[in-house]
Amino acid sequence: MTQPQRARPRNEQADREIDENLKRAFDKVASEPVPDRFTDLLKQLKEKETQEKAKQSEEHTSND
Amino acid sequence: MTDNLADPRDDLVNHLGALRAFAISLTRNSATADDLVQDTLVKAWTNIEKFEAGSNMRAWLFTILRNTFYSLRRKRKREVEDADGALSGSLAQKPDHDGRLHMRDFSAAFAQLNDEQREALVLVGASGFSYDEAAEMCGVKTGTIKSRVNRARARLAELMDLDEDGQMELTDTVTAGIVAQQSAA
């Protein structure tokens, strides 16, 4: 005998549970300490740019 | 403050954790996720002039990340499939405990969602973006996101056979397992 396919009514409570649990899981991962490679990367990008800017403004000054 | 030239790039550091969580939910592999975050940061840094001042930076970053993910995935379809295989393999080893919803059940259900549904659910359900924001990020209509989210939820509920009251006893460990499947500490 085959199980009749019950139409499942939209269940707000279930939706909320799914979202809440996903959110908790997401926030948990999001609040984990971030690997140094990312903060290091941002630092490097910034340093590189600072150097380039310094160079540019030097060139500017000498052009003036 | 007279500094009108505040660099939005200084704000990037505040989104690292969320970017990582989003990347892990897409890739379900922490190493791939970290590479994805790295690519995203470099792209954001070099294209910062495309960021509209005052707009939602997290949404902008998530958009870059997902676009990077999908273009990468087109190139490396096979690798992603392997990751999925590894996922189901590790799930199969989870022991059953009491009568509660098993990790295997929820994770397996989550894994059965297609990428679009999973992404929509993570954006709207987990990250708190509005339907409109998520639609813009995914480059689809708001109605499309709504229907993806609804189908994702319905499918999860169906797969997990939630009872009428929506009783679902998920522990932190269970749910963390969904998002951080292979996040090796």
gemmi code that builds the backbone of each chain (N, CA, C; Angstrom):
import gemmi

chains = {
    "A": [
        ("MET", (0.844, -1.201, 0.000), (0.000, 0.000, 0.000), (0.871, 1.240, 0.000)),
        ("THR", (0.554, 2.152, -0.845), (1.369, 3.368, -0.880), (0.809, 4.410, 0.080)),
        ("GLN", (1.735, 5.078, 0.690), (1.372, 6.141, 1.628), (0.781, 7.300, 0.841)),
        ("PRO", (-0.426, 7.726, 1.202), (-0.959, 8.884, 0.466), (-0.101, 10.124, 0.721)),
        ("GLN", (0.139, 10.877, -0.316), (0.967, 12.079, -0.194), (0.151, 13.167, 0.492)),
        ("ARG", (0.492, 13.436, 1.731), (-0.254, 14.467, 2.443), (0.234, 15.842, 2.028)),
        ("ALA", (-0.702, 16.685, 1.686), (-0.294, 18.055, 1.393), (0.091, 18.705, 2.714)),
        ("ARG", (1.276, 19.245, 2.741), (1.739, 19.814, 3.999), (1.433, 21.313, 4.018)),
        ("PRO", (0.614, 21.755, 4.951), (0.306, 23.184, 4.976), (1.552, 23.976, 5.368)),
        ("ARG", (1.654, 25.157, 4.845), (2.789, 26.000, 5.209), (2.753, 26.177, 6.718)),
        ("ASN", (3.861, 25.944, 7.294), (3.919, 25.928, 8.736), (4.871, 27.033, 9.214)),
        ("GLU", (4.257, 28.101, 9.710), (5.075, 29.258, 10.094), (6.038, 28.929, 11.213)),
        ("GLN", (5.565, 28.099, 12.100), (6.408, 27.712, 13.219), (7.662, 26.979, 12.715)),
        ("ALA", (7.444, 26.077, 11.776), (8.569, 25.321, 11.225), (9.516, 26.260, 10.483)),
        ("ASP", (8.937, 27.189, 9.711), (9.772, 28.148, 8.989), (10.638, 28.934, 9.950)),
        ("ARG", (10.000, 29.353, 11.034), (10.730, 30.151, 11.999), (11.867, 29.343, 12.629)),
        ("GLU", (11.556, 28.102, 12.928), (12.578, 27.236, 13.538), (13.760, 27.053, 12.594)),
        ("ILE", (13.441, 26.827, 11.344), (14.507, 26.629, 10.356), (15.378, 27.879, 10.289)),
        ("ASP", (14.716, 29.025, 10.164), (15.466, 30.278, 10.064), (16.286, 30.556, 11.312)),
        ("GLU", (15.653, 30.351, 12.459), (16.356, 30.658, 13.702), (17.585, 29.792, 13.878)),
        ("ASN", (17.430, 28.554, 13.541), (18.563, 27.652, 13.702), (19.666, 27.920, 12.688)),
        ("LEU", (19.250, 28.234, 11.486), (20.245, 28.587, 10.484), (20.973, 29.859, 10.883)),
        ("LYS", (20.200, 30.797, 11.406), (20.782, 32.076, 11.793), (21.798, 31.875, 12.922)),
        ("ARG", (21.411, 31.041, 13.872), (22.317, 30.779, 14.983), (23.609, 30.125, 14.475)),
        ("ALA", (23.436, 29.178, 13.563), (24.600, 28.500, 13.015), (25.474, 29.482, 12.241)),
        ("PHE", (24.806, 30.330, 11.459), (25.535, 31.295, 10.645), (26.309, 32.278, 11.531)),
        ("ASP", (25.614, 32.795, 12.547), (26.255, 33.760, 13.442), (27.420, 33.141, 14.191)),
        ("LYS", (27.258, 31.878, 14.501), (28.325, 31.197, 15.229), (29.594, 31.134, 14.377)),
        ("VAL", (29.419, 30.756, 13.132), (30.579, 30.692, 12.238), (31.117, 32.103, 11.997)),
        ("ALA", (30.201, 33.049, 11.816), (30.618, 34.421, 11.511), (31.390, 35.055, 12.660)),
        ("SER", (31.127, 34.583, 13.881), (31.814, 35.213, 15.011), (33.067, 34.442, 15.430)),
        ("GLU", (33.382, 33.410, 14.680), (34.640, 32.708, 14.945), (35.799, 33.646, 14.646)),
        ("PRO", (36.928, 33.438, 15.348), (38.084, 34.277, 15.040), (38.458, 34.106, 13.565)),
        ("VAL", (38.754, 35.216, 12.934), (39.068, 35.189, 11.516), (40.542, 34.818, 11.323)),
        ("PRO", (40.823, 33.954, 10.354), (42.231, 33.606, 10.114), (43.076, 34.848, 9.844)),
        ("ASP", (44.308, 34.833, 10.342), (45.197, 35.984, 10.174), (45.409, 36.351, 8.706)),
        ("ARG", (45.295, 35.356, 7.842), (45.607, 35.637, 6.436), (44.757, 36.778, 5.890)),
        ("PHE", (43.542, 36.928, 6.422), (42.675, 37.984, 5.893), (43.061, 39.362, 6.410)),
        ("THR", (43.304, 39.437, 7.706), (43.724, 40.728, 8.242), (45.102, 41.106, 7.684)),
        ("ASP", (45.959, 40.100, 7.522), (47.274, 40.355, 6.925), (47.124, 40.872, 5.494)),
        ("LEU", (46.235, 40.229, 4.765), (46.007, 40.624, 3.373), (45.562, 42.087, 3.292)),
        ("LEU", (44.616, 42.451, 4.145), (44.127, 43.832, 4.137), (45.247, 44.809, 4.484)),
        ("LYS", (46.062, 44.413, 5.439), (47.196, 45.255, 5.822), (48.154, 45.450, 4.649)),
        ("GLN", (48.440, 44.344, 3.982), (49.349, 44.406, 2.834), (48.809, 45.303, 1.736)),
        ("LEU", (47.521, 45.135, 1.432), (46.910, 45.944, 0.380), (47.008, 47.425, 0.734)),
        ("LYS", (46.778, 47.699, 2.001), (46.807, 49.085, 2.455), (48.225, 49.654, 2.373)),
        ("GLU", (49.174, 48.856, 2.832), (50.567, 49.320, 2.793), (51.014, 49.593, 1.370)),
        ("LYS", (50.647, 48.678, 0.509), (51.035, 48.803, -0.892), (50.502, 50.120, -1.456)),
        ("GLU", (49.258, 50.399, -1.110), (48.650, 51.608, -1.639), (49.269, 52.867, -1.044)),
        ("THR", (49.539, 52.812, 0.248), (50.171, 53.960, 0.889), (51.504, 54.284, 0.209)),
        ("GLN", (52.238, 53.222, -0.098), (53.522, 53.423, -0.767), (53.323, 54.038, -2.144)),
        ("GLU", (52.339, 53.512, -2.869), (52.091, 54.032, -4.211), (51.670, 55.494, -4.176)),
        ("LYS", (50.838, 55.802, -3.193), (50.385, 57.194, -3.056), (51.554, 58.111, -2.761)),
        ("ALA", (52.413, 57.644, -1.873), (53.582, 58.439, -1.503), (54.434, 58.711, -2.733)),
        ("LYS", (54.568, 57.690, -3.543), (55.347, 57.812, -4.760), (54.721, 58.838, -5.689)),
        ("GLN", (53.400, 58.700, -5.861), (52.679, 59.598, -6.760), (52.805, 61.044, -6.317)),
        ("SER", (52.635, 61.257, -5.022), (52.653, 62.640, -4.558), (54.076, 63.198, -4.678)),
        ("GLU", (55.057, 62.332, -4.576), (56.432, 62.772, -4.808), (56.576, 63.267, -6.235)),
        ("GLU", (56.037, 62.442, -7.173), (56.129, 62.807, -8.579), (55.403, 64.118, -8.840)),
        ("HIS", (54.236, 64.244, -8.183), (53.451, 65.472, -8.321), (54.271, 66.669, -7.906)),
        ("THR", (54.878, 66.551, -6.720), (55.641, 67.660, -6.183), (56.758, 68.036, -7.137)),
        ("SER", (57.396, 67.034, -7.701), (58.515, 67.362, -8.561), (58.051, 67.948, -9.888)),
        ("ASN", (56.804, 67.619, -10.272), (56.271, 68.183, -11.511), (55.858, 69.639, -11.344)),
        ("ASP", (55.435, 69.966, -10.111), (54.919, 71.317, -9.889), (55.983, 72.379, -10.091)),
    ],
    "B": [
        ("MET", (34.187, 65.503, 12.557), (35.142, 64.944, 11.588), (35.044, 65.698, 10.272)),
        ("THR", (36.150, 66.145, 9.780), (36.140, 66.854, 8.504), (36.606, 65.941, 7.384)),
        ("ASP", (36.862, 64.687, 7.758), (37.392, 63.765, 6.773), (36.288, 63.209, 5.879)),
        ("ASN", (36.094, 63.842, 4.734), (35.069, 63.379, 3.803), (35.549, 62.194, 2.999)),
        ("LEU", (36.818, 61.930, 3.088), (37.382, 60.892, 2.253), (37.567, 59.593, 3.021)),
        ("ALA", (36.716, 59.363, 4.009), (36.808, 58.114, 4.758), (36.812, 56.964, 3.765)),
        ("ASP", (37.781, 56.107, 3.901), (37.937, 55.016, 2.945), (37.015, 53.865, 3.309)),
        ("PRO", (36.054, 53.522, 2.428), (35.158, 52.404, 2.751), (35.925, 51.100, 2.925)),
        ("ARG", (37.125, 51.062, 2.408), (37.909, 49.836, 2.535), (38.294, 49.544, 3.979)),
        ("ASP", (38.310, 50.617, 4.779), (38.612, 50.396, 6.199), (37.513, 49.583, 6.876)),
        ("ASP", (36.370, 49.523, 6.218), (35.219, 48.814, 6.778), (35.244, 47.314, 6.440)),
        ("LEU", (36.094, 46.947, 5.497), (36.122, 45.547, 5.042), (36.344, 44.573, 6.193)),
        ("VAL", (37.214, 44.999, 7.100), (37.609, 44.114, 8.199), (36.406, 43.703, 9.058)),
        ("ASN", (35.371, 44.543, 9.044), (34.194, 44.243, 9.859), (33.279, 43.183, 9.246)),
        ("HIS", (33.581, 42.770, 8.049), (32.700, 41.816, 7.376), (33.356, 40.464, 7.155)),
        ("LEU", (34.565, 40.323, 7.677), (35.322, 39.092, 7.412), (34.590, 37.843, 7.899)),
        ("GLY", (34.076, 37.911, 9.122), (33.404, 36.741, 9.693), (32.176, 36.347, 8.886)),
        ("ALA", (31.375, 37.340, 8.530), (30.151, 37.057, 7.771), (30.488, 36.526, 6.377)),
        ("LEU", (31.522, 37.092, 5.773), (31.943, 36.613, 4.457), (32.349, 35.151, 4.531)),
        ("ARG", (33.063, 34.846, 5.581), (33.529, 33.473, 5.764), (32.352, 32.518, 5.959)),
        ("ALA", (31.415, 32.928, 6.774), (30.251, 32.060, 7.019), (29.470, 31.840, 5.721)),
        ("PHE", (29.320, 32.898, 4.947), (28.598, 32.777, 3.682), (29.363, 31.864, 2.723)),
        ("ALA", (30.682, 32.053, 2.683), (31.508, 31.233, 1.797), (31.433, 29.758, 2.193)),
        ("ILE", (31.439, 29.496, 3.481), (31.367, 28.107, 3.943), (30.016, 27.503, 3.591)),
        ("SER", (28.961, 28.309, 3.716), (27.643, 27.765, 3.394), (27.521, 27.457, 1.901)),
        ("LEU", (28.238, 28.211, 1.075), (28.197, 27.941, -0.364), (29.082, 26.763, -0.739)),
        ("THR", (30.285, 26.749, -0.205), (31.252, 25.730, -0.631), (31.185, 24.475, 0.227)),
        ("ARG", (30.759, 24.629, 1.459), (30.751, 23.545, 2.445), (32.119, 22.907, 2.581)),
        ("ASN", (33.099, 23.752, 2.503), (34.474, 23.289, 2.623), (35.292, 24.492, 3.062)),
        ("SER", (35.917, 24.413, 4.230), (36.511, 25.626, 4.795), (37.729, 26.111, 4.017)),
        ("ALA", (38.488, 25.197, 3.428), (39.664, 25.626, 2.666), (39.233, 26.388, 1.408)),
        ("THR", (38.270, 25.828, 0.690), (37.747, 26.490, -0.501), (37.099, 27.817, -0.108)),
        ("ALA", (36.418, 27.807, 1.018), (35.749, 29.014, 1.480), (36.757, 30.127, 1.751)),
        ("ASP", (37.860, 29.786, 2.383), (38.855, 30.809, 2.700), (39.495, 31.386, 1.440)),
        ("ASP", (39.711, 30.540, 0.450), (40.230, 31.053, -0.826), (39.233, 32.015, -1.457)),
        ("LEU", (37.975, 31.658, -1.326), (36.911, 32.480, -1.892), (36.860, 33.851, -1.195)),
        ("VAL", (37.018, 33.843, 0.106), (37.017, 35.101, 0.854), (38.218, 35.948, 0.426)),
        ("GLN", (39.355, 35.297, 0.281), (40.557, 36.018, -0.131), (40.356, 36.693, -1.493)),
        ("ASP", (39.833, 35.947, -2.461), (39.560, 36.515, -3.785), (38.595, 37.687, -3.685)),
        ("THR", (37.586, 37.515, -2.845), (36.572, 38.555, -2.676), (37.189, 39.834, -2.126)),
        ("LEU", (38.072, 39.684, -1.150), (38.702, 40.860, -0.542), (39.555, 41.610, -1.561)),
        ("VAL", (40.310, 40.863, -2.347), (41.160, 41.522, -3.344), (40.300, 42.248, -4.376)),
        ("LYS", (39.227, 41.583, -4.814), (38.332, 42.218, -5.787), (37.674, 43.466, -5.204)),
        ("ALA", (37.225, 43.353, -3.970), (36.565, 44.495, -3.331), (37.553, 45.646, -3.198)),
        ("TRP", (38.754, 45.323, -2.815), (39.769, 46.357, -2.613), (40.058, 47.096, -3.915)),
        ("THR", (40.238, 46.331, -4.976), (40.637, 46.951, -6.231), (39.464, 47.588, -6.982)),
        ("ASN", (38.252, 47.217, -6.597), (37.081, 47.784, -7.294), (36.250, 48.678, -6.378)),
        ("ILE", (36.897, 49.199, -5.362), (36.142, 49.922, -4.343), (35.387, 51.113, -4.923)),
        ("GLU", (35.846, 51.655, -6.037), (35.141, 52.800, -6.620), (33.752, 52.403, -7.114)),
        ("LYS", (33.544, 51.094, -7.263), (32.212, 50.639, -7.690), (31.239, 50.524, -6.510)),
        ("PHE", (31.777, 50.642, -5.335), (30.903, 50.586, -4.157), (30.254, 51.940, -3.937)),
        ("GLU", (28.932, 51.953, -3.872), (28.215, 53.206, -3.641), (28.290, 53.570, -2.175)),
        ("ALA", (28.873, 54.721, -1.908), (29.001, 55.146, -0.520), (27.637, 55.157, 0.147)),
        ("GLY", (27.577, 54.660, 1.337), (26.318, 54.674, 2.084), (25.430, 53.474, 1.818)),
        ("SER", (25.754, 52.703, 0.796), (24.927, 51.515, 0.567), (25.426, 50.367, 1.441)),
        ("ASN", (24.733, 49.256, 1.353), (25.021, 48.129, 2.233), (26.287, 47.398, 1.782)),
        ("MET", (27.354, 47.595, 2.540), (28.617, 47.000, 2.133), (28.583, 45.472, 2.192)),
        ("ARG", (27.889, 44.965, 3.193), (27.852, 43.504, 3.302), (27.180, 42.888, 2.084)),
        ("ALA", (26.100, 43.505, 1.630), (25.411, 43.008, 0.442), (26.327, 43.072, -0.775)),
        ("TRP", (27.075, 44.152, -0.865), (28.003, 44.325, -1.991), (29.071, 43.227, -1.960)),
        ("LEU", (29.610, 42.982, -0.785), (30.655, 41.964, -0.640), (30.111, 40.558, -0.913)),
        ("PHE", (28.921, 40.296, -0.415), (28.315, 38.981, -0.640), (28.083, 38.753, -2.138)),
        ("THR", (27.708, 39.832, -2.822), (27.487, 39.719, -4.262), (28.779, 39.345, -4.974)),
        ("ILE", (29.856, 40.019, -4.601), (31.156, 39.696, -5.199), (31.503, 38.241, -4.903)),
        ("LEU", (31.289, 37.860, -3.667), (31.660, 36.504, -3.260), (30.876, 35.439, -4.031)),
        ("ARG", (29.574, 35.657, -4.152), (28.782, 34.624, -4.832), (29.082, 34.586, -6.332)),
        ("ASN", (29.328, 35.757, -6.917), (29.687, 35.763, -8.334), (31.011, 35.033, -8.555)),
        ("THR", (31.942, 35.266, -7.642), (33.228, 34.579, -7.732), (33.033, 33.073, -7.583)),
        ("PHE", (32.199, 32.719, -6.628), (31.928, 31.302, -6.388), (31.350, 30.628, -7.631)),
        ("TYR", (30.346, 31.261, -8.227), (29.695, 30.613, -9.361), (30.586, 30.567, -10.595)),
        ("SER", (31.409, 31.579, -10.780), (32.265, 31.507, -11.964), (33.383, 30.489, -11.742)),
        ("LEU", (33.816, 30.382, -10.496), (34.818, 29.367, -10.163), (34.245, 27.971, -10.316)),
        ("ARG", (33.000, 27.852, -9.904), (32.383, 26.539, -9.934), (32.145, 26.053, -11.358)),
        ("ARG", (31.854, 27.015, -12.221), (31.692, 26.617, -13.617), (32.990, 26.018, -14.133)),
        ("LYS", (34.096, 26.567, -13.631), (35.401, 26.060, -14.075), (35.735, 24.725, -13.442)),
        ("ARG", (35.300, 24.555, -12.222), (35.721, 23.351, -11.485), (34.536, 22.564, -10.971)),
        ("LYS", (33.679, 22.235, -11.852), (32.456, 21.540, -11.461), (32.766, 20.274, -10.673)),
        ("ARG", (33.740, 19.550, -11.133), (34.017, 18.257, -10.532), (34.413, 18.371, -9.060)),
        ("GLU", (35.229, 19.367, -8.766), (35.701, 19.526, -7.389), (34.546, 19.729, -6.414)),
        ("VAL", (33.577, 20.504, -6.855), (32.440, 20.772, -5.983), (31.663, 19.487, -5.739)),
        ("GLU", (31.528, 18.703, -6.783), (30.830, 17.432, -6.616), (31.555, 16.533, -5.621)),
        ("ASP", (32.877, 16.569, -5.677), (33.657, 15.796, -4.711), (33.398, 16.280, -3.289)),
        ("ALA", (33.331, 17.581, -3.153), (33.084, 18.135, -1.824), (31.749, 17.637, -1.292)),
        ("ASP", (30.781, 17.582, -2.182), (29.471, 17.083, -1.765), (29.553, 15.622, -1.347)),
        ("GLY", (30.341, 14.863, -2.086), (30.513, 13.459, -1.752), (31.136, 13.307, -0.379)),
        ("ALA", (32.149, 14.135, -0.117), (32.814, 14.088, 1.178), (31.834, 14.438, 2.281)),
        ("LEU", (30.944, 15.353, 1.939), (29.959, 15.781, 2.931), (29.033, 14.635, 3.320)),
        ("SER", (28.479, 13.991, 2.323), (27.547, 12.915, 2.665), (28.280, 11.776, 3.361)),
        ("GLY", (29.547, 11.585, 2.990), (30.336, 10.562, 3.658), (30.474, 10.834, 5.136)),
        ("SER", (30.789, 12.081, 5.469), (30.987, 12.408, 6.880), (29.659, 12.372, 7.633)),
        ("LEU", (28.591, 12.693, 6.925), (27.279, 12.672, 7.579), (26.871, 11.250, 7.948)),
        ("ALA", (27.243, 10.333, 7.092), (26.828, 8.950, 7.306), (27.446, 8.381, 8.586)),
        ("GLN", (28.547, 9.018, 9.017), (29.213, 8.489, 10.203), (28.676, 9.041, 11.520)),
        ("LYS", (27.806, 10.011, 11.402), (27.283, 10.598, 12.643), (26.396, 9.588, 13.364)),
        ("PRO", (26.664, 9.386, 14.621), (25.867, 8.413, 15.360), (24.470, 8.951, 15.671)),
        ("ASP", (23.548, 8.068, 15.738), (22.210, 8.448, 16.167), (22.197, 8.469, 17.685)),
        ("HIS", (21.471, 9.392, 18.228), (21.377, 9.422, 19.681), (19.966, 9.050, 20.113)),
        ("ASP", (19.294, 10.027, 20.641), (17.952, 9.748, 21.153), (16.910, 9.957, 20.065)),
        ("GLY", (15.714, 10.237, 20.500), (14.639, 10.397, 19.545), (14.627, 11.749, 18.858)),
        ("ARG", (15.623, 12.558, 19.120), (15.635, 13.884, 18.527), (15.953, 13.818, 17.038)),
        ("LEU", (15.673, 14.920, 16.441), (16.024, 15.021, 15.037), (17.525, 14.799, 14.901)),
        ("HIS", (17.887, 13.931, 14.030), (19.296, 13.614, 13.906), (20.009, 14.606, 13.015)),
        ("MET", (21.231, 14.827, 13.372), (22.083, 15.671, 12.554), (22.059, 15.199, 11.115)),
        ("ARG", (22.099, 13.907, 10.982), (22.122, 13.339, 9.645), (20.876, 13.761, 8.879)),
        ("ASP", (19.753, 13.756, 9.574), (18.511, 14.117, 8.919), (18.529, 15.557, 8.421)),
        ("PHE", (18.898, 16.463, 9.340), (18.832, 17.865, 8.952), (19.892, 18.204, 7.907)),
        ("SER", (21.101, 17.734, 8.158), (22.183, 18.036, 7.224), (21.929, 17.408, 5.864)),
        ("ALA", (21.444, 16.206, 5.894), (21.150, 15.532, 4.629), (20.049, 16.287, 3.900)),
        ("ALA", (19.070, 16.759, 4.657), (17.987, 17.528, 4.051), (18.531, 18.822, 3.457)),
        ("PHE", (19.387, 19.478, 4.238), (19.968, 20.740, 3.776), (20.790, 20.516, 2.503)),
        ("ALA", (21.509, 19.407, 2.479), (22.338, 19.084, 1.320), (21.501, 18.760, 0.094)),
        ("GLN", (20.260, 18.369, 0.323), (19.408, 18.019, -0.812), (18.792, 19.228, -1.504)),
        ("LEU", (18.844, 20.353, -0.822), (18.357, 21.566, -1.473), (19.285, 21.862, -2.635)),
        ("ASN", (18.749, 22.440, -3.689), (19.669, 22.814, -4.743), (20.394, 24.090, -4.324)),
        ("ASP", (21.465, 24.398, -5.037), (22.324, 25.523, -4.643), (21.544, 26.827, -4.523)),
        ("GLU", (20.618, 27.020, -5.448), (19.862, 28.271, -5.441), (18.973, 28.384, -4.216)),
        ("GLN", (18.365, 27.266, -3.861), (17.496, 27.280, -2.682), (18.318, 27.481, -1.415)),
        ("ARG", (19.435, 26.791, -1.362), (20.277, 26.886, -0.171), (20.782, 28.317, -0.005)),
        ("GLU", (21.217, 28.880, -1.130), (21.726, 30.238, -1.091), (20.651, 31.232, -0.652)),
        ("ALA", (19.462, 31.084, -1.223), (18.370, 31.998, -0.881), (18.034, 31.893, 0.604)),
        ("LEU", (18.028, 30.681, 1.100), (17.691, 30.471, 2.508), (18.776, 31.045, 3.418)),
        ("VAL", (20.016, 30.898, 3.018), (21.109, 31.437, 3.834), (21.061, 32.968, 3.825)),
        ("LEU", (20.782, 33.555, 2.665), (20.743, 35.019, 2.580), (19.586, 35.602, 3.375)),
        ("VAL", (18.408, 35.037, 3.166), (17.213, 35.599, 3.794), (17.002, 35.053, 5.207)),
        ("GLY", (17.113, 33.758, 5.340), (16.833, 33.148, 6.632), (17.943, 33.318, 7.644)),
        ("ALA", (19.175, 33.147, 7.194), (20.285, 33.162, 8.151), (20.979, 34.506, 8.249)),
        ("SER", (21.144, 35.210, 7.130), (21.936, 36.450, 7.171), (21.092, 37.690, 7.368)),
        ("GLY", (19.779, 37.534, 7.276), (18.904, 38.655, 7.556), (18.771, 39.690, 6.456)),
        ("PHE", (19.080, 39.326, 5.212), (18.827, 40.253, 4.116), (17.343, 40.209, 3.759)),
        ("SER", (16.864, 41.333, 3.220), (15.470, 41.355, 2.785), (15.369, 40.584, 1.471)),
        ("TYR", (14.151, 40.233, 1.096), (13.958, 39.564, -0.189), (14.497, 40.430, -1.327)),
        ("ASP", (14.244, 41.718, -1.224), (14.703, 42.625, -2.278), (16.225, 42.641, -2.381)),
        ("GLU", (16.848, 42.719, -1.223), (18.320, 42.727, -1.218), (18.875, 41.431, -1.798)),
        ("ALA", (18.316, 40.337, -1.345), (18.789, 39.033, -1.831), (18.583, 38.911, -3.335)),
        ("ALA", (17.458, 39.429, -3.814), (17.163, 39.376, -5.246), (18.204, 40.161, -6.031)),
        ("GLU", (18.536, 41.321, -5.515), (19.527, 42.141, -6.205), (20.883, 41.448, -6.209)),
        ("MET", (21.221, 40.846, -5.070), (22.502, 40.164, -4.967), (22.609, 38.989, -5.926)),
        ("CYS", (21.487, 38.307, -6.116), (21.514, 37.119, -6.972), (21.155, 37.444, -8.423)),
        ("GLY", (20.822, 38.702, -8.676), (20.492, 39.104, -10.033), (19.197, 38.489, -10.538)),
        ("VAL", (18.246, 38.285, -9.643), (16.939, 37.751, -10.049), (15.836, 38.629, -9.453)),
        ("LYS", (14.595, 38.310, -9.813), (13.480, 39.089, -9.285), (13.176, 38.706, -7.845)),
        ("THR", (12.570, 39.641, -7.142), (12.218, 39.393, -5.741), (11.335, 38.149, -5.597)),
        ("GLY", (10.380, 38.023, -6.521), (9.480, 36.863, -6.477), (10.234, 35.542, -6.600)),
        ("THR", (11.300, 35.574, -7.365), (12.105, 34.361, -7.537), (12.761, 33.958, -6.221)),
        ("ILE", (13.278, 34.955, -5.508), (13.898, 34.668, -4.206), (12.841, 34.138, -3.237)),
        ("LYS", (11.694, 34.795, -3.250), (10.625, 34.346, -2.352), (10.278, 32.900, -2.613)),
        ("SER", (10.142, 32.549, -3.876), (9.735, 31.181, -4.159), (10.863, 30.204, -3.849)),
        ("ARG", (12.109, 30.621, -4.036), (13.223, 29.737, -3.667), (13.250, 29.489, -2.157)),
        ("VAL", (13.053, 30.564, -1.408), (13.059, 30.427, 0.053), (11.906, 29.534, 0.498)),
        ("ASN", (10.737, 29.779, -0.076), (9.575, 28.973, 0.301), (9.759, 27.506, -0.044)),
        ("ARG", (10.307, 27.277, -1.227), (10.517, 25.892, -1.627), (11.579, 25.232, -0.762)),
        ("ALA", (12.601, 26.020, -0.399), (13.654, 25.475, 0.455), (13.096, 25.073, 1.813)),
        ("ARG", (12.296, 25.956, 2.385), (11.719, 25.667, 3.698), (10.769, 24.472, 3.631)),
        ("ALA", (9.939, 24.474, 2.589), (8.973, 23.388, 2.451), (9.687, 22.058, 2.267)),
        ("ARG", (10.746, 22.107, 1.477), (11.494, 20.882, 1.216), (12.166, 20.383, 2.502)),
        ("LEU", (12.744, 21.302, 3.250), (13.374, 20.918, 4.514), (12.352, 20.300, 5.458)),
        ("ALA", (11.223, 20.970, 5.562), (10.184, 20.480, 6.468), (9.708, 19.097, 6.039)),
        ("GLU", (9.590, 18.941, 4.735), (9.127, 17.668, 4.201), (10.155, 16.567, 4.459)),
        ("LEU", (11.394, 16.883, 4.164), (12.447, 15.885, 4.322), (12.645, 15.480, 5.774)),
        ("MET", (12.422, 16.448, 6.642), (12.643, 16.142, 8.053), (11.371, 15.667, 8.731)),
        ("ASP", (10.310, 15.676, 7.928), (9.036, 15.208, 8.443), (8.674, 15.916, 9.743)),
        ("LEU", (8.733, 17.223, 9.682), (8.366, 18.002, 10.861), (6.897, 17.750, 11.186)),
        ("ASP", (6.618, 17.670, 12.443), (5.219, 17.433, 12.781), (4.417, 18.724, 12.676)),
        ("GLU", (3.164, 18.619, 12.935), (2.246, 19.728, 12.699), (2.633, 21.003, 13.432)),
        ("ASP", (3.216, 20.836, 14.606), (3.598, 22.008, 15.381), (4.965, 22.531, 14.965)),
        ("GLY", (5.539, 21.883, 13.992), (6.857, 22.312, 13.570), (7.900, 21.971, 14.595)),
        ("GLN", (7.605, 20.968, 15.409), (8.571, 20.619, 16.446), (9.827, 20.056, 15.817)),
        ("MET", (10.883, 20.688, 16.135), (12.137, 20.283, 15.534), (13.186, 20.616, 16.573)),
        ("GLU", (13.786, 19.629, 17.089), (14.719, 19.910, 18.164), (16.138, 19.937, 17.622)),
        ("LEU", (16.531, 21.098, 17.296), (17.865, 21.253, 16.762), (18.778, 21.811, 17.827)),
        ("THR", (19.870, 21.195, 18.005), (20.841, 21.728, 18.953), (21.797, 22.627, 18.193)),
        ("ASP", (22.546, 23.389, 18.928), (23.544, 24.251, 18.301), (24.510, 23.435, 17.463)),
        ("THR", (24.870, 22.303, 18.005), (25.830, 21.461, 17.300), (25.273, 21.020, 15.960)),
        ("VAL", (24.019, 20.657, 15.989), (23.394, 20.200, 14.760), (23.412, 21.289, 13.706)),
        ("THR", (22.959, 22.468, 14.101), (22.857, 23.525, 13.112), (24.220, 24.039, 12.701)),
        ("ALA", (25.143, 24.083, 13.654), (26.482, 24.531, 13.292), (27.057, 23.597, 12.238)),
        ("GLY", (26.687, 22.341, 12.351), (27.170, 21.358, 11.390), (26.704, 21.632, 9.976)),
        ("ILE", (25.584, 22.289, 9.854), (25.057, 22.563, 8.528), (25.885, 23.612, 7.827)),
        ("VAL", (26.159, 24.663, 8.561), (26.876, 25.758, 7.933), (28.372, 25.477, 7.896)),
        ("ALA", (28.869, 24.880, 8.952), (30.307, 24.718, 9.071), (30.712, 23.280, 8.843)),
        ("GLN", (30.147, 22.694, 7.828), (30.312, 21.266, 7.673), (31.751, 20.784, 7.813)),
        ("GLN", (32.647, 21.434, 7.097), (34.010, 20.908, 7.136), (34.988, 21.922, 7.668)),
        ("SER", (34.475, 22.811, 8.469), (35.329, 23.842, 9.019), (36.233, 23.247, 10.079)),
        ("ALA", (37.429, 22.906, 9.668), (38.374, 22.315, 10.615), (38.961, 23.419, 11.469)),
        ("ALA", (38.846, 23.267, 12.760), (39.329, 24.322, 13.645), (40.847, 24.382, 13.620)),
    ],
}
model = gemmi.Model(1)
for chain_id, residues in chains.items():
    chain = gemmi.Chain(chain_id)
    for i, (resn, *xyz) in enumerate(residues, 1):
        res = gemmi.Residue()
        res.name, res.seqid = resn, gemmi.SeqId(i, " ")
        for name, pos in zip(("N", "CA", "C"), xyz):
            atom = gemmi.Atom()
            atom.name, atom.element = name, gemmi.Element(name[0])
            atom.pos, atom.b_iso = gemmi.Position(*pos), 0.0
            res.add_atom(atom)
        chain.add_residue(res)
    model.add_chain(chain)
structure = gemmi.Structure()
structure.add_model(model)
structure.setup_entities()
